[in-house]
Amino acid sequence: MPLKRNLQINITDARSGAAITVRTMPGAAQAELAGQQDGIIKVRLRAAIAETPEANEELIAFLAAQLDIPVKHIEIVAGASGRDKIISIEGLTTAQVEEALLSGSNE
């Protein structure tokens, strides 16, 4: 599900890319964007528990597919053991991240 264009997503420029905040929602039938709230992107995951290494791997793979970049360019820099995570995205600008997530072109 692409995010709606009138949403405000907090995406921060970083030295070599962008950073976003993601809230993971476990137990979904498939990984998908689930909207946003207060600048936090919500992502539904198939993983039963959001705080596990398996959920983190699923989130990284999902975001890499959405952004059309290698998984090695995405890193969870904070929140790996929680539902809310700060994600570093190497090699993309904030505008590129926003466009990719809003367009849903890689779903």
C-alpha positions, 0 to 999 in steps of 0.5 A: 500500500503506497503512503498518501502524498499528504502525509508528513514523514520525518526523514532526516538527511545524514552524511551519506544518506537519510534516516527514518523512524519506523514502527513495526507491527507484527503478525501481518499476512505480508510485509507492507506499508501501513501508513504513518503517524506523527512522522513515523512510518508504520510497517506491517511484518509477517514476523510474530514478534517485532523485537526479534532478529528475524523481524529486523531482517524482514524489515530491512529486506522489505525496505530495500525492496521498496527503495530498490537498493541493496540490503547492505545500504540499510541499517537499524541504528537504534531500536533493534530490540523494540517496535520503534526503530531508527533506520539509516539508509545509505546512498539515497537523499531524503527526497528519494526515500520519500518519493519511493515510499509515497509512490509504492512503485516497488510493491 
